Amino acid sequence: MPTGAADPSSNGRAPYEGERSVGQLFAAATADLSALVHDEIALAKAELRADVKRGVSGGVSLTVAGVVALASVPMLSAAAAFGIHALGLSLGWSFLIVAGAYLLLAVVLGLLAWRSFSRIEKPVRTIEGAQKTADVLKNARPRPATKEEIDRALGRIP
């Protein structure tokens, strides 16, 4: 069997030192692309993790603010019914103080939620990296193999 037929990458000449076959080049490119995708995913996870924590904190604060605001409605009703006996103040003033305290708490919790939400940032580095990768992949257009190269790679011609 001729030497060239055993090596599909050979075209009848001795390979240069350090030269790789098409299969080796494809395997290396596939491994590099896989590593790039895994690195992009890891970067996205790292950037989003902190923002998700801030979002959850803001969501909890907003939920508590909503519950407290809702709780102020029954407090206004209870104050209207039983406030006449509180501290000797008139009925209207005593209930207004209780309702105002709950509304003030709701405002403070709402401001804390707004502050947490305003700190959320988009993952800038991940977006830039993904755009650069997409640009590289758009511009990397392999030329189609000729029939002769395919036949050579399959060992049909020496």
Stockholm file with secondary structure:
# STOCKHOLM 1.0

chainA/1-158         MPTGAADPSSNGRAPYEGERSVGQLFAAATADLSALVHDEIALAKAELRADVKRGVSGGVSLTVAGVVALASVPMLSAAAAFGIHALGLSLGWSFLIVAGAYLLLAVVLGLLAWRSFSRIEKPVRTIEGAQKTADVLKNARPRPATKEEIDRALGRIP
#=GR chainA/1-158 SS CCHHHHCTTCCSSCCCTTCCCHHHHHHHHHHHHHHHHHHHHHHHHHHHHHHHHHHHHHHHHHHHHHHHHHHHHHHHHHHHHHGGGSTTCCHHHHHHHHHHHHHHHHHHHHHHHHHHHHTCCCCHHHHHHHHHHHHHHHHCCCCCCCHHHHHHHTTSCC
#=GC SS_cons         CCHHHHCTTCCSSCCCTTCCCHHHHHHHHHHHHHHHHHHHHHHHHHHHHHHHHHHHHHHHHHHHHHHHHHHHHHHHHHHHHHGGGSTTCCHHHHHHHHHHHHHHHHHHHHHHHHHHHHTCCCCHHHHHHHHHHHHHHHHCCCCCCCHHHHHHHTTSCC
//
